[in-house]
Amino acid sequence: MKHAKTIRLKLLHPPIPIAITVPAVSFIVLIVVFVNNYSKSMLSYIIYVMSAYSLVVVVAACPKLFKNIKSAIYDSVPVEKIMSTTIGKRYITDIPFRGGINIYQGLSINLIYTTVHVINGIISRSAWFISLVLYYLILGLLRVYLAYNYRGGTIAKGALYYQTAMIAILRRR
């Protein structure tokens, strides 16, 4: 069992030269296959498997890459300056506080969009802009409902379920 795990880890996390070379080569050869219309040849199926493996290797490397990017961002000078302020530190470390800020920020953007579309709808006498006003008005009302239910850094579960259902209904086209 331990041997199989070692093999799996070596396949998913190959050495850096292989992790760079295999995707590049498979990308170039895939272009050649598609440009020259070799999609039915035996070589193309080998290239398909190689490109699928390349995708798996790249995706397997993403969590570590994202973790390194996140730590580099948190160690950067601008973020350290933000963290030196009380509100900045609270915004970065306190997830419910950040959620509340984002609720009110989204509400403000919805209000601006609604106002712009009302003005455009009145000026151009367009039913399209009026329908956009209704859409952004409903989204704004959902955010008002969410902001109203946001108390002490927590949101009632029922409010989240209601908003999720309403957004799902609005997103269906």
C-alpha positions as CSV (number, residue, x, y, z in Angstrom):
1,M,0.0,0.0,0.0
2,K,2.8,2.4,0.9
3,H,4.5,1.5,-2.5
4,A,1.4,2.4,-4.4
5,K,1.1,5.8,-2.6
6,T,4.8,6.5,-3.4
7,I,4.1,5.8,-7.1
8,R,1.0,7.9,-7.1
9,L,2.8,10.8,-5.6
10,K,5.7,10.5,-8.1
11,L,3.2,10.4,-10.9
12,L,1.2,13.4,-9.7
13,H,4.2,15.4,-8.6
14,P,7.1,14.7,-11.1
15,P,10.4,16.5,-10.9
16,I,10.3,20.1,-12.1
17,P,12.0,19.5,-15.5
18,I,9.4,16.8,-16.4
19,A,6.5,19.0,-15.0
20,I,7.5,21.8,-17.3
21,T,8.6,19.8,-20.4
22,V,5.6,17.3,-20.7
23,P,2.9,20.0,-20.8
24,A,4.8,22.2,-23.2
25,V,5.6,19.3,-25.6
26,S,2.0,17.9,-25.4
27,F,0.6,21.4,-26.2
28,I,2.9,21.9,-29.2
29,V,2.2,18.4,-30.5
30,L,-1.6,18.8,-30.0
31,I,-1.4,22.0,-32.2
32,V,0.5,20.0,-34.9
33,V,-2.2,17.2,-34.7
34,F,-5.1,19.6,-35.0
35,V,-3.5,21.8,-37.7
36,N,-2.5,18.8,-39.9
37,N,-5.8,17.0,-39.2
38,Y,-4.2,13.9,-37.7
39,S,-7.0,13.5,-35.2
40,K,-7.7,9.8,-36.2
41,S,-4.1,8.5,-36.1
42,M,-2.7,6.4,-33.4
43,L,-0.2,9.1,-32.5
44,S,-3.0,11.5,-31.7
45,Y,-4.5,9.2,-29.1
46,I,-1.1,8.9,-27.4
47,I,-0.9,12.7,-27.5
48,Y,-4.4,13.0,-26.0
49,V,-3.4,10.8,-23.1
50,M,-0.2,12.8,-22.6
51,S,-2.1,16.1,-22.6
52,A,-4.6,14.6,-20.1
53,Y,-1.7,13.6,-17.9
54,S,-0.2,17.1,-18.3
55,L,-3.5,18.6,-17.1
56,V,-3.5,16.3,-14.1
57,V,0.1,17.3,-13.2
58,V,-0.7,21.0,-13.5
59,V,-3.9,20.7,-11.5
60,A,-2.1,18.7,-8.8
61,A,0.5,21.5,-8.5
62,C,-2.1,24.2,-8.1
63,P,-2.7,24.0,-4.3
64,K,0.9,24.3,-3.5
65,L,1.3,27.1,-6.0
66,F,-1.7,29.0,-4.6
67,K,-0.4,28.5,-1.0
68,N,2.9,30.0,-2.1
69,I,1.2,32.9,-3.8
70,K,-1.0,33.6,-0.8
71,S,2.0,33.6,1.6
72,A,3.9,35.9,-0.8
73,I,0.9,38.3,-0.9
74,Y,0.6,38.3,2.9
75,D,4.4,39.0,3.3
76,S,4.3,41.9,0.8
77,V,4.8,45.5,1.9
78,P,1.3,46.8,1.0
79,V,-0.4,44.0,3.0
80,E,1.9,44.6,5.9
81,K,1.0,48.3,5.9
82,I,-2.7,47.3,5.7
83,M,-2.2,44.9,8.6
84,S,-0.6,47.7,10.7
85,T,-4.0,49.5,10.9
86,T,-6.7,48.2,13.2
87,I,-9.5,48.1,10.5
88,G,-7.2,46.6,7.9
89,K,-6.1,43.8,10.3
90,R,-9.7,43.2,11.2
91,Y,-10.7,43.1,7.5
92,I,-8.0,40.5,6.6
93,T,-8.3,38.3,9.7
94,D,-12.0,38.5,10.7
95,I,-14.1,36.7,8.1
96,P,-17.5,37.8,9.4
97,F,-16.4,41.4,9.4
98,R,-15.2,41.1,5.8
99,G,-18.5,39.5,4.9
100,G,-20.4,42.4,6.3
101,I,-18.2,44.9,4.4
102,N,-18.8,42.9,1.2
103,I,-22.5,42.9,1.7
104,Y,-22.7,46.7,2.0
105,Q,-20.2,47.1,-0.8
106,G,-22.4,44.9,-3.1
107,L,-25.4,46.8,-2.0
108,S,-23.8,50.1,-3.0
109,I,-22.8,48.8,-6.4
110,N,-26.3,47.5,-7.0
111,L,-27.7,50.9,-6.0
112,I,-25.3,52.6,-8.5
113,Y,-26.2,50.2,-11.3
114,T,-29.9,50.6,-10.6
115,T,-29.6,54.4,-10.7
116,V,-27.6,54.4,-14.0
117,H,-30.1,52.1,-15.6
118,V,-33.1,54.1,-14.4
119,I,-31.5,57.2,-16.0
120,N,-30.6,55.4,-19.2
121,G,-34.1,53.9,-19.4
122,I,-35.8,57.3,-18.9
123,I,-33.5,59.1,-21.4
124,S,-33.7,56.4,-24.1
125,R,-37.2,55.2,-23.3
126,S,-35.9,51.6,-23.5
127,A,-37.7,48.6,-22.1
128,W,-34.4,46.8,-21.9
129,F,-33.0,49.3,-19.4
130,I,-36.2,49.2,-17.3
131,S,-35.9,45.4,-17.2
132,L,-32.3,45.7,-16.0
133,V,-33.6,48.1,-13.3
134,L,-36.0,45.5,-12.1
135,Y,-33.2,42.9,-12.1
136,Y,-30.8,45.1,-10.1
137,L,-33.6,46.2,-7.9
138,I,-34.4,42.6,-6.9
139,L,-30.7,41.9,-6.3
140,G,-30.5,45.1,-4.2
141,L,-33.5,44.0,-2.2
142,L,-31.9,40.7,-1.6
143,R,-28.8,42.4,-0.3
144,V,-30.9,44.7,1.9
145,Y,-32.5,41.6,3.3
146,L,-29.1,40.0,3.9
147,A,-27.8,43.2,5.5
148,Y,-30.8,43.5,7.7
149,N,-30.3,39.9,8.9
150,Y,-26.5,40.5,9.4
151,R,-26.2,41.0,13.2
152,G,-23.1,40.7,15.2
153,G,-21.0,39.1,12.5
154,T,-23.4,36.3,11.8
155,I,-26.2,35.8,9.3
156,A,-29.3,33.8,10.1
157,K,-29.3,30.5,8.3
158,G,-32.7,31.1,6.9
159,A,-31.6,34.4,5.4
160,L,-28.8,32.6,3.5
161,Y,-31.0,29.9,2.2
162,Y,-33.6,32.4,1.1
163,Q,-31.0,34.6,-0.7
164,T,-29.4,31.5,-2.4
165,A,-32.8,30.4,-3.6
166,M,-33.7,33.8,-5.0
167,I,-30.3,34.3,-6.7
168,A,-30.7,30.8,-8.3
169,I,-34.1,31.8,-9.6
170,L,-32.8,35.1,-10.9
171,R,-29.8,33.4,-12.6
172,R,-32.0,31.0,-14.6
173,R,-32.6,32.2,-18.1
